[in-house]
């Protein structure tokens, strides 16, 4: 059986790209959630207890500091 090994230099390369990967993942999630919310669709989130919770579009917008229509809030 073939064992997969990761050399220290490959591991260091992966670790070096981690923050960029995490940022890209967060951006993609944000875009997908906002797209669903703008179409009026609720989205499903894990509740941390093995269950799920449906989140309405207005709550998704609030998560990202947007108004109830998904627009940037005016400066006060």
HUJO-V436852 format. One record per backbone hydrogen bond with DSSP energy under -1.0 kcal/mol. NH is the residue of the N-H (numbers start at 1). CO is the residue of the C=O. E is the energy in kcal/mol with one decimal. If there is no record, write none. Layout:
nh->NH co->CO e->E
nh->NH co->CO e->E
This chain:
nh->11 co->7 e->-2.4
nh->12 co->8 e->-2.3
nh->13 co->9 e->-2.0
nh->14 co->10 e->-2.3
nh->15 co->11 e->-2.6
nh->16 co->12 e->-2.2
nh->17 co->13 e->-1.4
nh->21 co->17 e->-2.4
nh->22 co->18 e->-3.0
nh->23 co->19 e->-2.4
nh->24 co->20 e->-2.2
nh->25 co->21 e->-2.4
nh->26 co->22 e->-2.4
nh->27 co->23 e->-2.2
nh->28 co->24 e->-2.3
nh->29 co->25 e->-2.4
nh->30 co->26 e->-2.4
nh->31 co->27 e->-2.5
nh->32 co->28 e->-2.3
nh->33 co->29 e->-2.8
nh->34 co->30 e->-2.7
nh->35 co->31 e->-2.1
nh->36 co->32 e->-2.1
nh->37 co->33 e->-2.4
nh->38 co->34 e->-2.7
nh->39 co->35 e->-1.1
nh->40 co->37 e->-1.8
nh->41 co->36 e->-2.5
nh->43 co->55 e->-2.3
nh->45 co->53 e->-2.7
nh->47 co->51 e->-2.2
nh->53 co->45 e->-2.8
nh->55 co->43 e->-3.5
nh->59 co->56 e->-1.0
nh->60 co->56 e->-1.7
nh->61 co->57 e->-2.7
nh->62 co->58 e->-1.9
nh->63 co->59 e->-1.8
nh->65 co->62 e->-1.6
nh->66 co->61 e->-2.7
nh->67 co->71 e->-3.1
nh->70 co->67 e->-2.1
